Amino acid sequence: MDTLTQKVLGMFEHWRKETLDLHELFEAGGNDADARLAVFDTVERLVREGFLEERGNDFYALTEAGKRAAQEIKVSVNDEDSQ
């Protein structure tokens, strides 16, 4: 899984929220306009792949598959931190 996808999925844990709006998700790309466009493309792909679901008004939530993927990222990061 690419780094940007990991960052987008990890934003839900970072913000400790069930749903995030697109502007919060843009934080995964920082302040760079091209990076924010890449975040938008990643969010759209994650919706198509079933990891995120649209909740209306630019809000998104993790699906069950997204929650599992985010948990795997968290476990992977924690494993790396303990080494």
N, CA, C and O atoms as a GROMACS GRO file, in nm:
protein
  332
    1MET      N    1   0.085  -0.117   0.000
    1MET     CA    2   0.000   0.000   0.000
    1MET      C    3   0.090   0.123   0.000
    1MET      O    4   0.184   0.133   0.079
    2ASP      N    5   0.060   0.217  -0.088
    2ASP     CA    6   0.146   0.335  -0.100
    2ASP      C    7   0.130   0.428   0.021
    2ASP      O    8   0.032   0.420   0.095
    3THR      N    9   0.228   0.514   0.039
    3THR     CA   10   0.236   0.601   0.156
    3THR      C   11   0.116   0.695   0.167
    3THR      O   12   0.064   0.715   0.276
    4LEU      N   13   0.073   0.752   0.056
    4LEU     CA   14  -0.039   0.847   0.061
    4LEU      C   15  -0.168   0.775   0.103
    4LEU      O   16  -0.246   0.830   0.181
    5THR      N   17  -0.189   0.655   0.054
    5THR     CA   18  -0.306   0.577   0.094
    5THR      C   19  -0.301   0.550   0.243
    5THR      O   20  -0.402   0.561   0.312
    6GLN      N   21  -0.184   0.515   0.294
    6GLN     CA   22  -0.167   0.492   0.437
    6GLN      C   23  -0.198   0.618   0.516
    6GLN      O   24  -0.263   0.612   0.621
    7LYS      N   25  -0.151   0.732   0.467
    7LYS     CA   26  -0.176   0.859   0.538
    7LYS      C   27  -0.324   0.891   0.540
    7LYS      O   28  -0.378   0.932   0.643
    8VAL      N   29  -0.392   0.873   0.426
    8VAL     CA   30  -0.536   0.904   0.419
    8VAL      C   31  -0.613   0.814   0.515
    8VAL      O   32  -0.695   0.863   0.592
    9LEU      N   33  -0.588   0.685   0.512
    9LEU     CA   34  -0.657   0.593   0.603
    9LEU      C   35  -0.621   0.623   0.748
    9LEU      O   36  -0.706   0.610   0.837
   10GLY      N   37  -0.498   0.663   0.773
   10GLY     CA   38  -0.453   0.693   0.908
   10GLY      C   39  -0.509   0.822   0.965
   10GLY      O   40  -0.503   0.844   1.086
   11MET      N   41  -0.564   0.909   0.880
   11MET     CA   42  -0.618   1.036   0.928
   11MET      C   43  -0.736   1.015   1.022
   11MET      O   44  -0.758   1.096   1.112
   12PHE      N   45  -0.812   0.907   1.003
   12PHE     CA   46  -0.927   0.883   1.091
   12PHE      C   47  -0.880   0.856   1.234
   12PHE      O   48  -0.942   0.904   1.330
   13GLU      N   49  -0.772   0.782   1.248
   13GLU     CA   50  -0.714   0.757   1.381
   13GLU      C   51  -0.652   0.885   1.436
   13GLU      O   52  -0.667   0.918   1.553
   14HIS      N   53  -0.582   0.956   1.350
   14HIS     CA   54  -0.516   1.081   1.391
   14HIS      C   55  -0.617   1.180   1.449
   14HIS      O   56  -0.595   1.237   1.556
   15TRP      N   57  -0.728   1.199   1.379
   15TRP     CA   58  -0.830   1.294   1.423
   15TRP      C   59  -0.928   1.231   1.523
   15TRP      O   60  -1.007   1.301   1.585
   16ARG      N   61  -0.922   1.098   1.538
   16ARG     CA   62  -1.011   1.025   1.629
   16ARG      C   63  -1.158   1.055   1.601
   16ARG      O   64  -1.236   1.088   1.690
   17LYS      N   65  -1.193   1.044   1.471
   17LYS     CA   66  -1.329   1.072   1.427
   17LYS      C   67  -1.380   0.958   1.339
   17LYS      O   68  -1.303   0.889   1.272
   18GLU      N   69  -1.511   0.940   1.342
   18GLU     CA   70  -1.578   0.841   1.258
   18GLU      C   71  -1.585   0.887   1.112
   18GLU      O   72  -1.567   0.808   1.020
   19THR      N   73  -1.611   1.017   1.094
   19THR     CA   74  -1.617   1.076   0.961
   19THR      C   75  -1.523   1.195   0.954
   19THR      O   76  -1.501   1.265   1.052
   20LEU      N   77  -1.469   1.216   0.835
   20LEU     CA   78  -1.382   1.332   0.810
   20LEU      C   79  -1.428   1.401   0.684
   20LEU      O   80  -1.474   1.337   0.589
   21ASP      N   81  -1.415   1.532   0.683
   21ASP     CA   82  -1.446   1.601   0.558
   21ASP      C   83  -1.320   1.608   0.472
   21ASP      O   84  -1.209   1.586   0.519
   22LEU      N   85  -1.341   1.639   0.348
   22LEU     CA   86  -1.232   1.640   0.251
   22LEU      C   87  -1.120   1.733   0.294
   22LEU      O   88  -1.002   1.704   0.270
   23HIS      N   89  -1.153   1.845   0.355
   23HIS     CA   90  -1.049   1.940   0.397
   23HIS      C   91  -0.960   1.881   0.505
   23HIS      O   92  -0.840   1.908   0.508
   24GLU      N   93  -1.017   1.801   0.595
   24GLU     CA   94  -0.934   1.733   0.695
   24GLU      C   95  -0.845   1.628   0.628
   24GLU      O   96  -0.728   1.613   0.664
   25LEU      N   97  -0.901   1.558   0.531
   25LEU     CA   98  -0.822   1.457   0.460
   25LEU      C   99  -0.710   1.520   0.379
   25LEU      O  100  -0.605   1.458   0.360
   26PHE      N  101  -0.730   1.642   0.332
   26PHE     CA  102  -0.624   1.711   0.257
   26PHE      C  103  -0.498   1.726   0.340
   26PHE      O  104  -0.388   1.737   0.285
   27GLU      N  105  -0.510   1.727   0.472
   27GLU     CA  106  -0.393   1.740   0.559
   27GLU      C  107  -0.291   1.629   0.533
   27GLU      O  108  -0.172   1.646   0.562
   28ALA      N  109  -0.336   1.516   0.480
   28ALA     CA  110  -0.244   1.406   0.447
   28ALA      C  111  -0.145   1.449   0.339
   28ALA      O  112  -0.037   1.392   0.328
   29GLY      N  113  -0.182   1.550   0.260
   29GLY     CA  114  -0.095   1.598   0.154
   29GLY      C  115  -0.017   1.724   0.189
   29GLY      O  116   0.064   1.771   0.108
   30GLY      N  117  -0.040   1.778   0.307
   30GLY     CA  118   0.030   1.900   0.344
   30GLY      C  119  -0.026   2.020   0.271
   30GLY      O  120  -0.143   2.022   0.233
   31ASN      N  121   0.057   2.120   0.251
   31ASN     CA  122   0.012   2.246   0.190
   31ASN      C  123   0.033   2.254   0.039
   31ASN      O  124  -0.010   2.350  -0.024
   32ASP      N  125   0.097   2.155  -0.018
   32ASP     CA  126   0.126   2.154  -0.160
   32ASP      C  127   0.000   2.124  -0.241
   32ASP      O  128  -0.068   2.026  -0.215
   33ALA      N  129  -0.029   2.209  -0.339
   33ALA     CA  130  -0.150   2.193  -0.420
   33ALA      C  131  -0.151   2.060  -0.496
   33ALA      O  132  -0.254   1.994  -0.504
   34ASP      N  133  -0.038   2.021  -0.552
   34ASP     CA  134  -0.030   1.894  -0.624
   34ASP      C  135  -0.053   1.776  -0.531
   34ASP      O  136  -0.116   1.678  -0.569
   35ALA      N  137  -0.001   1.785  -0.410
   35ALA     CA  138  -0.018   1.678  -0.312
   35ALA      C  139  -0.164   1.668  -0.270
   35ALA      O  140  -0.216   1.559  -0.249
   36ARG      N  141  -0.232   1.781  -0.258
   36ARG     CA  142  -0.374   1.780  -0.223
   36ARG      C  143  -0.457   1.720  -0.335
   36ARG      O  144  -0.556   1.651  -0.310
   37LEU      N  145  -0.419   1.746  -0.458
   37LEU     CA  146  -0.488   1.684  -0.571
   37LEU      C  147  -0.468   1.533  -0.567
   37LEU      O  148  -0.560   1.456  -0.596
   38ALA      N  149  -0.348   1.490  -0.531
   38ALA     CA  150  -0.320   1.347  -0.517
   38ALA      C  151  -0.404   1.286  -0.406
   38ALA      O  152  -0.450   1.172  -0.418
   39VAL      N  153  -0.426   1.361  -0.296
   39VAL     CA  154  -0.513   1.314  -0.188
   39VAL      C  155  -0.655   1.295  -0.240
   39VAL      O  156  -0.719   1.194  -0.213
   40PHE      N  157  -0.704   1.392  -0.315
   40PHE     CA  158  -0.839   1.383  -0.372
   40PHE      C  159  -0.851   1.258  -0.459
   40PHE      O  160  -0.948   1.183  -0.447
   41ASP      N  161  -0.752   1.235  -0.546
   41ASP     CA  162  -0.753   1.116  -0.631
   41ASP      C  163  -0.749   0.989  -0.547
   41ASP      O  164  -0.816   0.891  -0.581
   42THR      N  165  -0.672   0.989  -0.439
   42THR     CA  166  -0.663   0.873  -0.352
   42THR      C  167  -0.796   0.847  -0.282
   42THR      O  168  -0.839   0.732  -0.273
   43VAL      N  169  -0.860   0.952  -0.234
   43VAL     CA  170  -0.991   0.937  -0.169
   43VAL      C  171  -1.092   0.879  -0.268
   43VAL      O  172  -1.166   0.787  -0.233
   44GLU      N  173  -1.094   0.930  -0.389
   44GLU     CA  174  -1.188   0.879  -0.490
   44GLU      C  175  -1.160   0.731  -0.520
   44GLU      O  176  -1.253   0.653  -0.537
   45ARG      N  177  -1.032   0.694  -0.527
   45ARG     CA  178  -0.996   0.554  -0.553
   45ARG      C  179  -1.038   0.466  -0.436
   45ARG      O  180  -1.090   0.356  -0.456
   46LEU      N  181  -1.017   0.514  -0.313
   46LEU     CA  182  -1.055   0.436  -0.196
   46LEU      C  183  -1.207   0.417  -0.187
   46LEU      O  184  -1.254   0.315  -0.137
   47VAL      N  185  -1.283   0.514  -0.236
   47VAL     CA  186  -1.429   0.498  -0.243
   47VAL      C  187  -1.462   0.389  -0.345
   47VAL      O  188  -1.542   0.300  -0.317
   48ARG      N  189  -1.401   0.396  -0.463
   48ARG     CA  190  -1.427   0.294  -0.567
   48ARG      C  191  -1.389   0.155  -0.520
   48ARG      O  192  -1.456   0.057  -0.553
   49GLU      N  193  -1.280   0.145  -0.443
   49GLU     CA  194  -1.230   0.015  -0.398
   49GLU      C  195  -1.301  -0.035  -0.272
   49GLU      O  196  -1.276  -0.147  -0.227
   50GLY      N  197  -1.390   0.048  -0.214
   50GLY     CA  198  -1.468   0.004  -0.100
   50GLY      C  199  -1.404   0.024   0.036
   50GLY      O  200  -1.449  -0.036   0.134
   51PHE      N  201  -1.300   0.107   0.045
   51PHE     CA  202  -1.236   0.134   0.173
   51PHE      C  203  -1.295   0.257   0.243
   51PHE      O  204  -1.291   0.268   0.365
   52LEU      N  205  -1.351   0.348   0.164
   52LEU     CA  206  -1.418   0.466   0.216
   52LEU      C  207  -1.558   0.473   0.157
   52LEU      O  208  -1.582   0.424   0.047
   53GLU      N  209  -1.650   0.534   0.232
   53GLU     CA  210  -1.782   0.561   0.177
   53GLU      C  211  -1.813   0.709   0.192
   53GLU      O  212  -1.776   0.772   0.291
   54GLU      N  213  -1.880   0.762   0.092
   54GLU     CA  214  -1.920   0.901   0.096
   54GLU      C  215  -2.039   0.916   0.189
   54GLU      O  216  -2.131   0.835   0.187
   55ARG      N  217  -2.036   1.021   0.269
   55ARG     CA  218  -2.146   1.048   0.362
   55ARG      C  219  -2.218   1.178   0.326
   55ARG      O  220  -2.304   1.224   0.402
   56GLY      N  221  -2.186   1.237   0.211
   56GLY     CA  222  -2.250   1.360   0.168
   56GLY      C  223  -2.174   1.483   0.215
   56GLY      O  224  -2.104   1.479   0.316
   57ASN      N  225  -2.188   1.592   0.140
   57ASN     CA  226  -2.125   1.720   0.174
   57ASN      C  227  -1.974   1.707   0.196
   57ASN      O  228  -1.920   1.769   0.287
   58ASP      N  229  -1.908   1.626   0.115
   58ASP     CA  230  -1.763   1.605   0.122
   58ASP      C  231  -1.717   1.536   0.249
   58ASP      O  232  -1.601   1.552   0.288
   59PHE      N  233  -1.804   1.460   0.315
   59PHE     CA  234  -1.765   1.381   0.431
   59PHE      C  235  -1.747   1.235   0.390
   59PHE      O  236  -1.818   1.183   0.304
   60TYR      N  237  -1.649   1.171   0.453
   60TYR     CA  238  -1.615   1.032   0.422
   60TYR      C  239  -1.597   0.954   0.551
   60TYR      O  240  -1.558   1.010   0.654
   61ALA      N  241  -1.627   0.825   0.545
   61ALA     CA  242  -1.609   0.736   0.659
   61ALA      C  243  -1.542   0.609   0.611
   61ALA      O  244  -1.555   0.570   0.495
   62LEU      N  245  -1.471   0.545   0.702
   62LEU     CA  246  -1.412   0.415   0.671
   62LEU      C  247  -1.521   0.309   0.664
   62LEU      O  248  -1.612   0.308   0.747
   63THR      N  249  -1.513   0.222   0.566
   63THR     CA  250  -1.598   0.104   0.562
   63THR      C  251  -1.535  -0.001   0.652
   63THR      O  252  -1.429   0.024   0.710
   64GLU      N  253  -1.598  -0.117   0.665
   64GLU     CA  254  -1.537  -0.224   0.744
   64GLU      C  255  -1.401  -0.263   0.685
   64GLU      O  256  -1.305  -0.286   0.759
   65ALA      N  257  -1.393  -0.270   0.553
   65ALA     CA  258  -1.265  -0.302   0.488
   65ALA      C  259  -1.163  -0.192   0.515
   65ALA      O  260  -1.045  -0.220   0.537
   66GLY      N  261  -1.207  -0.066   0.515
   66GLY     CA  262  -1.118   0.045   0.545
   66GLY      C  263  -1.069   0.042   0.688
   66GLY      O  264  -0.952   0.073   0.714
   67LYS      N  265  -1.157   0.004   0.781
   67LYS     CA  266  -1.116  -0.006   0.921
   67LYS      C  267  -1.011  -0.115   0.940
   67LYS      O  268  -0.914  -0.097   1.014
   68ARG      N  269  -1.030  -0.228   0.870
   68ARG     CA  270  -0.931  -0.336   0.880
   68ARG      C  271  -0.796  -0.290   0.823
   68ARG      O  272  -0.691  -0.316   0.881
   69ALA      N  273  -0.801  -0.222   0.708
   69ALA     CA  274  -0.677  -0.173   0.645
   69ALA      C  275  -0.608  -0.071   0.735
   69ALA      O  276  -0.486  -0.074   0.749
   70ALA      N  277  -0.686   0.019   0.796
   70ALA     CA  278  -0.628   0.120   0.885
   70ALA      C  279  -0.566   0.054   1.007
   70ALA      O  280  -0.462   0.097   1.055
   71GLN      N  281  -0.631  -0.050   1.058
   71GLN     CA  282  -0.577  -0.122   1.173
   71GLN      C  283  -0.446  -0.191   1.136
   71GLN      O  284  -0.351  -0.193   1.216
   72GLU      N  285  -0.440  -0.249   1.017
   72GLU     CA  286  -0.316  -0.313   0.971
   72GLU      C  287  -0.203  -0.212   0.959
   72GLU      O  288  -0.089  -0.242   0.992
   73ILE      N  289  -0.236  -0.092   0.913
   73ILE     CA  290  -0.135   0.015   0.903
   73ILE      C  291  -0.085   0.050   1.042
   73ILE      O  292   0.035   0.064   1.064
   74LYS      N  293  -0.178   0.065   1.136
   74LYS     CA  294  -0.144   0.101   1.273
   74LYS      C  295  -0.053  -0.006   1.335
   74LYS      O  296   0.046   0.026   1.400
   75VAL      N  297  -0.088  -0.132   1.315
   75VAL     CA  298  -0.008  -0.242   1.368
   75VAL      C  299   0.130  -0.241   1.304
   75VAL      O  300   0.230  -0.260   1.372
   76SER      N  301   0.135  -0.220   1.173
   76SER     CA  302   0.262  -0.216   1.101
   76SER      C  303   0.352  -0.104   1.151
   76SER      O  304   0.471  -0.124   1.171
   77VAL      N  305   0.295   0.013   1.171
   77VAL     CA  306   0.370   0.129   1.220
   77VAL      C  307   0.421   0.100   1.361
   77VAL      O  308   0.536   0.130   1.392
   78ASN      N  309   0.336   0.044   1.445
   78ASN     CA  310   0.378   0.012   1.582
   78ASN      C  311   0.489  -0.092   1.584
   78ASN      O  312   0.580  -0.084   1.666
   79ASP      N  313   0.483  -0.190   1.494
   79ASP     CA  314   0.588  -0.290   1.483
   79ASP      C  315   0.721  -0.225   1.446
   79ASP      O  316   0.826  -0.260   1.500
   80GLU      N  317   0.717  -0.130   1.353
   80GLU     CA  318   0.838  -0.060   1.309
   80GLU      C  319   0.894   0.026   1.423
   80GLU      O  320   1.016   0.036   1.438
   81ASP      N  321   0.806   0.086   1.503
   81ASP     CA  322   0.850   0.172   1.613
   81ASP      C  323   0.920   0.090   1.722
   81ASP      O  324   1.009   0.142   1.790
   82SER      N  325   0.881  -0.035   1.739
   82SER     CA  326   0.938  -0.117   1.846
   82SER      C  327   1.074  -0.178   1.810
   82SER      O  328   1.141  -0.238   1.894
   83GLN      N  329   1.114  -0.160   1.685
   83GLN     CA  330   1.243  -0.218   1.641
   83GLN      C  331   1.357  -0.125   1.668
   83GLN      O  332   1.472  -0.157   1.638
   0.00000   0.00000   0.00000
